[in-house]
Amino acid sequence: QWDRILSKKSSKVKVQCQKGIPASLRAKCWPLLCGAANRMKQHENLYETLDEQPALQSWVDVIERDLDRQFPFHEMFQSKDGHGQRGLFRVLKAYTQYQPDEGYCQAQGPVAAVLLMNMPAQEAFWCLVQISEQYLPGYYSPLLEGVLFDAAMLTWVLKKTCPAAHKHLQNHGVEPLMFATDWLMCLFTRHLPFNTLLRVWDLFFCYGVRVLLQVAAVLVRRVLGRAEQRKQCQGQMETLEKLRGVKEQVHDEDDEFIAEVRFLHLIDLEKQTEKELEKWRKEKPSSTFDPRGRCHGYRKAWARARQHE
């Protein structure tokens, strides 16, 4: 039934993701949307195999140092030897085995933690794989090319959707990389109230990276959208401080925020991606990064996963 809905009933899927997927169904829906369920079926025992293999000690040390930092006030991750931290360690360690050239990036820690709050470890692992490979390639690789590219794209989005805030950032020498790197790489896990974050992820798994750009633009608009807000930020440091405290601008269960994200239209996103890519290749001729190959929505991610069957 889900195969039929995902392949043919895209309007039903989109409506449900816009309304918010029920908490009891996210463990099923997120892996189906992003193609993780198909990948898991194709490689039935791979996660267990990776889990049993010893990882490089250097990666083990870094991962273990980060475990206490992921949602320390959430009951699942409070105990050093609790099932939450153990599960997080296993998922991240398995990823370093799966992608030895890429290894572990610290921003993957909170992403994997949110996945584990919503599903078992094996499903969380394959969702992390799909996010890293299909939705956000280049985000967690050593060169961070995906993040650099989307920071440039965010400049265009801000200029298009909130020109006054964009001008303020320009006047004070504030580049998107200075405030949005953590937003994008961690999928806003550290910057949105939890229930609103889950609604954003529902949209992200449905529509892809454009949702991250929309969310970033709405956050900037909430911080710097009004003239009196901009007057309170008279320099670079004041502006960055406001942007880093952006969580105060969003409520939990914030339906208004989700509506702002949904209706912030980026009609020319693909066309601008082509323009930015042309500029990218001139500035970085040796780079092989190509954002056009990433999934801009669940149908492409799901279809790609099916191709491997």
N, C-alpha and C positions, 0 to 999 in steps of 0.2 A: 504493500500500500504506500509506504513512504517513497519507494523508488518511483512509483507512478506520480505521486504528488510533486516530488522534487523535479522530475523531468518534464511534467506537462502543466502543472497547476502553480506556476510561479506567482500569480496574483494572490493566491491563498497563503502561500509561504510568506510573501512580503507583508501582507496585512497582519499576519500573526506576529512577525518580527517587529513591526511598527507598534503594535499594541503591547508587545512584551510577551515573551515566552513564559508560561507558568513555571515557577521554580521547580516543581516536581518533574517537569519535562526537559529541563536543560541538559541533563545527563544523557538523554537520548537525542535531543534535537541538535545541539552544537556539533557533536561528532558527525551526524548525518549531513548537516549543512556544509561543513568544511571539507568533507571527504575523508575524515579520519576513520569513520566506521568501515568504509571500503578498504582503506589501507590496512586496517587491523585485520580484516577478513583475508586479504591477500597474503599477509605475513603473520599468520596465526600465532606462531610461537616466538617471533623475533624479540618482542619486548622481554619475555622471560629469559631468553638466551642472553640478551644484553645485560639484564639485571644480574645474572649470575656471574658474568665475566668481571674480572678485576679491571678497574680503570686506572689511568695514569695517576700517580699519587699527587702530582701537581694540581690536577683538576679536582681531585678529592679534597685537598686542603682548601682550595678556594671555595668550593661548594659548601663545605662544612662551616667555614667562617661566615657564610651568608645566611645560613638557616635561621639564626636568631633574629635576623632583620626583617623577615617576611611576616607581616601581620602579627606582631608579637602580642597584641591584645586580643587576638581571636583565639577562642578556646582550642581550636584544632592545632594551633602552632605554639601554644604557651609552653608546653613541656619539651625539654631538650630531647628526651627519649620517647616522646609521644608519637602516636601513629601519623600525625600530620607532618612533623619534621622528618620522620623516617620515610614516609611516602614521597615527600618533596626531594629528599636526597636521592632516592632510587630513580625518580623520573629524570632529574637533571644529570645524574651519573650515566644513565642509559643513553641520554642524548649525546653526551661526549663520546660514547662508544659508536653511536649511529653516525655521527658527523665528526670524526677524529680531526679533520683538517680545520674545522670551525671551532670545535670544542664548546665551552660554556661561556656565555656572556652574562654578566651580572643582571642585566635587565630582564633576562628570561626567568629569574627567580620569582618575582611577584606575579608574572604571567602564569607560570606553572602552578603557583599557590592558588590563584583564583580558579584555575581549572580543577585542581584537586578538591576545592570546596564544593564543587558541583558534580563530580564524577569520580569513578575509580581510577587508580593509577595508570592502568594500561590505556584507557581512553584518553586520559590527560596527556600521556606521552605522545600519542598519535595526533592529538589536537595541536600540541606544541610543534610537532614536526610540520603539520600543514600550515600553521601560522608562519613558521620560520622559512619554509620552502616555497609555499604557494602564495600566501597573502602578503608577506613582507620579506621577500628575498633581499639580502643585502643589509638587513637591519642588525643582524647579530654576528655578521662576519667581521674579521679584524679591521677591515677598511671602513666599515659602516656606510657603504655607498648608498644604500637605500635611504638611510636617515638624512644624509647630506642632500640627496636629490629631493626628498619630500620637504626638507626645510626650505629649499628654493621654491618648491611648489607652493608652500604656505605663504611665502611673500606675495605671490600672485593672488592667492585666495584672499588674503587680508586687503590687498589693494582693491580687489573687486567687490568685496562684501562689507568692509568697514574702513573706507578710505581715510576717515579722520584719525582712527586709531593707527592705521598704517603710517600716516604722515607723522604722527607723534613718535612712533618707534624710530622712523628714519631720522627725525630731528635730534633724537637723543642717542643715536648710534646703537640702537638695540636690534640685533639680528635674531631671527627665529631660533637659530642654533643655541642662542644664549639662554632661552627659556623653554623651548619646546622639545629639546632632545629627549629629556626624561619623559615628557608627556607621551611622545610617539613611541619610544622604545618600550616603555612599560605599559602601553595601551591604557594610560590614565589610571592605572591601579592605585597610584599614590596621590591622585589629585581630584578624585570624585568620590562623593559618598557612595557606600557600597551598593545599595539597591539601584541607584542611578547608573553606576558603573555597569551593572549587569544588563540594564536596558541598552546601554551603549554597545555592549558586546553582542547583544541580540542583533542590533543593526549592523555591526561590523562583520559578523559571520554571514549576513545576508548580502551586504553591498560592498564589502571590501574596504580598501585603504581610503576611499573618498570620505568615509565616515570619520576617520581620524582627523582629516583636514577640516571637515565641517565642525567637529567638536572643538578643535583648537581655535578656529575662528570665532565660534560662539563664546568661548571662554575669554578670548581677548576683548571681544565686544562687551562682555559683561564687566570687565575690569576697566576698560578705557573708552567705552562707547559714548559716555556723556562728557560734555565739556568740563563740568565741575570735577569729574574723576581725573581728567587729564591735567587739570590745574594743580591737583594735589601731587602730581608726579613731575617735579621740576627738573629732574635729571635722570641719568641712566640708572643709578643705583635705586632711586625711589621707584622707578618704573619696574625694574626687575623684581624688587621686593613685593610689589603689588601682584605681579604675575605669578610669583612663587607661592603666594598665599591665595591662589585662585579657588581653592576648595571652599572658602567662605562664601563664594558667590553662587554656590549650587546647594540646593536642599536635597535631602534624601527623598526618594520617590518623587523626583522633580519632573512632573509631566510637562510643565512649561518649557523646561530646558530641553527635553527630548523633542518637543514640537519645534523649537528653534533650530535644533540640529537637522531635523527632517526637512524643514522648509527652507533651509539655506541652500539654494540650488547652485550647483556647479556645472552648468550646461556645457561649457567649453573645456571641461577637464581633460578629455582625451586629446583635443587639439593643442592645448597648452603643454601637455606632457610631451608631445612631439617637438614643440618649439624648445622646451627646456632640454630635451634629449640632444637636440642638434647643438645647442650651446655647450652641453656637458661634454660631448664628443670632441669639440674643438678645444676645450680646456683640458680634457683628460683623454688624449688619443689612445693611450694604452689600456684604458678601462674597457672591460667586456660587459659591464653592468647594463642591463636593458629592462627598464621598468614595464615595458609593454607586455612582457611575458607573465607578469604576476596576475593573480586572480582579482578581478574587480567585482566579484560577487559569488554567491554560493553556487550558481549553476555551472560556472566555469570550473570551480574547485571540485565540485561533485563529479562533473563529466570527466575531468582529468583523472580523478581517482578510479573511475569506472574503466577507463582505457587500459589500466594495468591488469584488469581481471583476466 
